[in-house]
Amino acid sequence: MDLILLVCIINGIVLSFLYVRFIRFTRIMKKEEDRILHRTKKQAEMIVDTADKQEGSLERSLAESRKKMTEVFEEQVEKDAKKIEKELDSRLSAYTQSVFTRVDAHIAQSLTRIDTELAAYKNQKIERLDEKVNEQIKKAAKTALVRGLPLSVHEKIVDKAIKEALSEING
């Protein structure tokens, strides 16, 4: 019995010792768990901070890229607009030149026709004037011959006849 008692006491001491060791181990594990949790939280915060910084950097990079692309696009649009304007100006100048050439040709043709018509009209008027003058001269000569008028009176009658012929034509 003493032996059993001694074994029970030793068992109790060993169990107490093991229990104390278990409690210490549990505390160490708890501290280690807290330390790991704390370190994990710090790492998570660092990751979040880094992600936030990278997000800001990424947003700035995107904004810069967008701005640069917009500038490049605007420059290209301006170049294209100038090119189109130049081409349009060239085409418009060529078209305007061809219109002016056609108008000049038409004007020259019209002037030639007008000159021809005017010359024909002048010739016709001169022929009519000649006919009228000849008629009046013949009339005056006939009158002078029939009456037997002197040369000075005959000249006055011819002058008067010419004036009458001119007034009939112009009149």
C-alpha positions in Angstrom: 0.0 0.0 0.0 2.8 2.3 0.7 4.0 1.5 -2.7 0.6 2.2 -4.2 0.4 5.4 -2.2 3.9 6.3 -3.3 3.1 5.5 -6.9 -0.1 7.5 -6.6 1.8 10.5 -5.1 4.5 10.2 -7.8 1.8 9.9 -10.4 0.1 13.0 -8.9 3.5 14.9 -8.9 4.2 13.8 -12.5 0.7 14.7 -13.5 1.1 18.1 -11.8 4.4 18.5 -13.4 3.0 17.5 -16.8 0.0 19.8 -16.2 2.2 22.7 -15.4 4.3 21.9 -18.5 1.1 21.7 -20.5 -0.1 25.0 -19.2 3.3 26.6 -20.0 3.3 25.0 -23.4 -0.3 26.3 -24.0 0.8 29.8 -22.9 3.9 29.7 -25.1 1.7 28.5 -28.0 -0.8 31.3 -27.2 2.0 33.9 -27.2 3.4 32.4 -30.4 -0.1 32.5 -31.9 -0.5 36.1 -30.8 2.9 37.0 -32.2 2.1 35.2 -35.5 -1.3 36.9 -35.7 0.3 40.3 -34.9 2.9 39.7 -37.6 0.3 38.5 -40.1 -1.8 41.6 -39.3 1.2 43.8 -39.9 2.0 42.0 -43.2 -1.6 42.3 -44.2 -1.5 46.1 -43.4 1.7 46.4 -45.4 0.2 44.5 -48.3 -2.9 46.8 -48.2 -0.7 49.9 -47.9 1.4 48.7 -50.8 -1.7 47.9 -52.8 -3.1 51.4 -52.0 0.2 53.0 -53.1 0.3 50.9 -56.2 -3.3 51.7 -56.9 -2.6 55.4 -56.6 0.5 55.0 -58.8 -1.5 53.0 -61.3 -4.2 55.6 -61.3 -1.5 58.3 -61.9 0.1 56.2 -64.6 -3.3 55.6 -66.2 -4.1 59.4 -66.0 -0.7 60.2 -67.6 -1.2 57.6 -70.3 -4.7 58.9 -71.0 -3.4 62.5 -71.1 -0.6 61.5 -73.4 -2.9 59.5 -75.7 -5.3 62.4 -75.8 -2.5 64.8 -76.8 -1.3 62.4 -79.4 -4.8 61.9 -80.7 -5.4 65.7 -80.8 -2.1 66.2 -82.6 -3.0 63.5 -85.2 -6.5 65.1 -85.6 -4.9 68.5 -86.2 -2.4 67.0 -88.7 -5.2 65.2 -90.5 -7.3 68.4 -90.5 -4.4 70.4 -91.9 -3.9 67.7 -94.6 -7.6 67.7 -95.5 -7.6 71.5 -95.5 -4.6 71.6 -97.8 -6.1 69.0 -100.1 -9.5 70.8 -100.2 -7.7 74.1 -100.8 -5.8 72.5 -103.7 -8.9 71.0 -105.2 -10.9 74.2 -104.7 -8.1 76.2 -106.4 -8.0 73.8 -109.3 -11.8 73.9 -109.7 -11.9 77.7 -109.4 -9.1 78.0 -111.9 -11.0 75.7 -114.4 -14.2 77.8 -113.8 -12.3 81.0 -114.5 -10.8 79.4 -117.6 -14.2 78.4 -118.9 -15.6 81.9 -118.0 -12.7 83.6 -119.7 -13.2 81.4 -122.8 -16.9 82.2 -122.8 -16.3 85.9 -122.4 -13.8 85.9 -125.2 -16.2 84.0 -127.4 -19.0 86.4 -126.5 -16.8 89.4 -127.2 -15.7 88.0 -130.5 -19.4 87.4 -131.5 -20.3 90.9 -130.2 -17.5 92.5 -132.2 -18.6 90.6 -135.3 -22.3 91.6 -134.8 -21.2 95.2 -134.1 -19.1 95.3 -137.3 -22.0 93.9 -139.3 -24.4 96.5 -137.7 -21.9 99.3 -138.4 -21.6 98.2 -142.0 -25.3 97.9 -142.4 -25.8 101.4 -140.9 -23.1 102.8 -143.2 -24.7 101.2 -146.2 -28.1 102.7 -145.2 -26.4 106.1 -144.6 -24.7 105.9 -148.0 -28.0 105.0 -149.7 -29.8 107.9 -148.0 -27.0 110.3 -148.8 -26.9 109.2 -152.4 -30.7 109.6 -152.6 -30.6 113.1 -151.2 -27.6 114.0 -153.4 -29.5 112.7 -156.4 -32.6 114.6 -155.3 -30.6 117.8 -154.8 -28.8 117.3 -158.1 -32.1 116.8 -159.9 -33.5 119.9 -158.2 -30.4 121.9 -159.1 -30.4 120.7 -162.7 -34.2 121.3 -163.1 -34.0 124.8 -161.7 -30.7 125.7 -163.2 -29.3 126.8 -159.8 -25.8 128.2 -159.3 -23.1 126.0 -157.6 -23.2 127.7 -154.2 -27.0 127.2 -153.9 -26.5 123.6 -155.1 -23.9 123.0 -152.3 -26.4 124.4 -149.7 -29.1 122.0 -151.0 -26.7 119.0 -150.8 -25.6 120.0 -147.2 -29.3 120.2 -146.2 -30.0 116.9 -147.8 -27.1 115.2 -146.0 -28.3 116.6 -142.7 -31.9 115.4 -143.4 -30.5 111.9 -144.2 -28.5 111.8 -141.0 -31.5 112.9 -138.9 -33.6 110.2 -140.5 -31.1 107.5 -139.7 -30.4 108.7 -136.1 -34.0 109.7 -135.5 
